Amino acid sequence: MTTNTFPDPSANEQGAGIAAGTYVLHKQLEADCFKVGHLPLCQVLMMNDRQYPWFILVPKLADVREIYQLSLADQFRLVNESSWFGDMIMSQFHGEKLNIGALGNVVPQLHLHHIVRTQYDAVWPAPVWGKLPAKHYAVEEAARRIQLVETKLAEYRPAIDDIDALLYPSLNTDD
């Protein structure tokens, strides 16, 4: 794993989501999203924009801005959680295409957008970023959608229970 030095978050007016080696959700994600729940590696958020089923997975790790900065095991966990989550929301929201993106230009903390798209959504087939202002959820509508996804999160099972044993068999000696 590559070790990088990151700027002091107290000096970062963008709120980098890094606080003395402890996972802290970036202030922009905190402001723009509802907290839905957790997977083993990621916190699950829902963007406050009812035009699309739009969720964000944020690895609960400090000092991570890019996927390549994750350990190999955490890279696998992230891809596994993202794949499972994408399949689940496509099924729940009857999507035609799943857009997944990790841009990080505004929010430097590593996070993966998962946006369910259909040919009938507001900007199809264009990307959603910067096209239309957000249309916020009514409280009841947000609560229903969060409850649906939260219930499904309880069904998650990792593809491989012990990824570290698979990736690093020499470390697992019972001799």
C-alpha positions in Angstrom: 0.0 0.0 0.0 1.2 3.5 -0.9 1.7 5.8 2.1 0.9 9.4 1.4 1.0 12.5 3.5 -2.1 14.5 3.5 -2.6 18.2 4.4 -3.7 19.0 7.9 -7.5 18.9 7.8 -7.8 21.8 10.2 -6.1 23.9 7.5 -8.4 22.5 4.8 -11.5 24.7 4.4 -13.1 22.0 2.3 -13.4 19.6 5.3 -11.3 16.7 4.0 -13.0 14.1 6.2 -9.7 13.4 8.0 -9.2 14.0 11.7 -6.1 12.8 13.3 -6.3 9.3 11.7 -10.0 8.8 12.5 -12.7 8.4 10.0 -14.9 11.5 9.8 -17.5 12.0 7.1 -16.7 15.0 4.9 -18.8 18.0 5.7 -20.1 18.3 2.1 -21.4 14.7 2.2 -22.9 15.4 5.6 -24.7 18.4 4.2 -25.9 16.9 1.0 -26.9 13.4 2.1 -29.0 11.3 4.4 -27.3 8.6 6.5 -28.7 5.2 5.5 -26.6 2.6 7.2 -23.4 0.6 7.0 -21.7 -2.2 5.2 -18.6 -3.8 6.7 -16.3 -1.4 4.9 -18.5 1.5 3.8 -21.0 4.0 5.3 -24.0 4.2 3.0 -25.5 7.6 2.2 -28.4 8.8 0.1 -28.1 12.0 -1.9 -30.9 14.4 -1.1 -32.1 14.6 -4.7 -35.3 12.8 -5.5 -34.8 13.0 -9.3 -32.7 9.8 -9.2 -32.1 6.9 -6.8 -28.6 8.2 -5.8 -26.5 6.6 -3.1 -22.9 7.0 -2.0 -20.6 4.4 -0.4 -17.8 5.9 1.7 -15.1 3.6 3.0 -14.9 4.1 6.8 -11.2 4.7 6.7 -9.2 7.8 7.5 -6.6 9.4 5.2 -7.9 7.8 2.0 -8.6 9.8 -1.2 -8.1 7.2 -3.9 -8.9 3.5 -4.4 -5.2 2.6 -4.9 -4.5 3.9 -1.4 -6.6 1.0 0.0 -5.0 -2.2 1.0 -5.6 -5.0 -1.5 -8.1 -6.6 0.9 -10.0 -3.3 1.3 -9.9 -2.8 -2.5 -11.6 -6.2 -2.8 -14.1 -5.4 -0.1 -15.0 -2.1 -1.8 -15.5 -3.7 -5.2 -17.6 -6.5 -3.6 -19.7 -4.0 -1.5 -20.2 -1.7 -4.5 -21.2 -4.6 -6.8 -23.6 -6.1 -4.3 -25.1 -2.6 -3.6 -25.4 -1.7 -7.2 -27.2 -5.0 -8.0 -29.5 -4.4 -5.1 -30.5 -0.8 -6.0 -30.9 -1.7 -9.6 -33.4 -4.3 -8.6 -35.2 -2.2 -6.0 -35.5 0.9 -8.3 -35.9 -0.9 -11.7 -32.9 0.7 -13.3 -31.8 0.4 -16.9 -28.2 1.6 -16.3 -26.1 2.0 -13.1 -23.7 5.0 -13.1 -20.8 4.5 -10.6 -18.3 7.2 -10.1 -15.5 8.3 -7.8 -14.7 11.8 -8.8 -13.3 13.5 -5.7 -12.8 16.9 -7.3 -15.1 18.7 -4.8 -15.0 16.2 -1.9 -11.5 14.7 -1.6 -12.6 11.9 0.7 -12.9 8.6 -1.2 -16.5 7.9 -2.0 -18.4 6.1 -4.8 -21.6 7.5 -6.3 -24.2 4.8 -7.3 -26.9 6.4 -9.4 -29.8 4.3 -10.9 -30.7 5.6 -14.3 -33.6 5.1 -16.7 -34.4 6.6 -20.0 -37.2 8.5 -18.3 -35.0 10.3 -15.8 -34.5 14.1 -15.9 -31.3 14.2 -17.9 -31.0 10.8 -19.6 -28.6 9.9 -21.2 -26.3 12.8 -20.0 -24.4 12.5 -16.7 -26.3 13.9 -13.7 -23.5 16.2 -12.4 -24.2 19.9 -12.8 -27.3 19.4 -15.1 -30.2 20.3 -12.8 -30.5 21.7 -9.3 -31.3 19.0 -6.7 -35.0 18.5 -5.9 -35.0 17.6 -2.2 -37.0 14.8 -0.7 -40.0 15.4 1.5 -39.3 13.9 4.9 -41.7 11.0 4.5 -40.5 10.1 1.0 -36.8 10.1 2.2 -37.7 8.0 5.2 -39.5 5.4 3.0 -36.5 5.1 0.6 -34.0 5.0 3.5 -36.0 2.2 5.2 -36.1 0.1 2.0 -32.4 0.3 1.5 -31.6 0.0 5.2 -33.6 -3.3 5.3 -31.7 -4.6 2.4 -28.3 -3.7 3.9 -29.1 -6.3 6.7 -29.1 -9.0 3.9 -25.5 -8.3 2.8 -23.1 -11.2 3.0 -19.5 -10.8 1.8 -18.5 -12.9 -1.2 -15.6 -14.3 0.8 -15.7 -14.3 4.6 -11.9 -14.0 5.1 -10.4 -12.1 2.3 -7.1 -11.7 4.2 -6.7 -15.5 4.3 -7.3 -15.7 0.6 -4.9 -12.9 -0.3 -2.2 -13.6 2.2 -2.2 -17.4 2.9 1.4 -17.3 4.2 0.2 -15.2 7.1 -2.3 -17.9 8.2 -0.1 -20.6 9.7 -1.6 -22.7 12.4 1.7 -24.5 13.1 
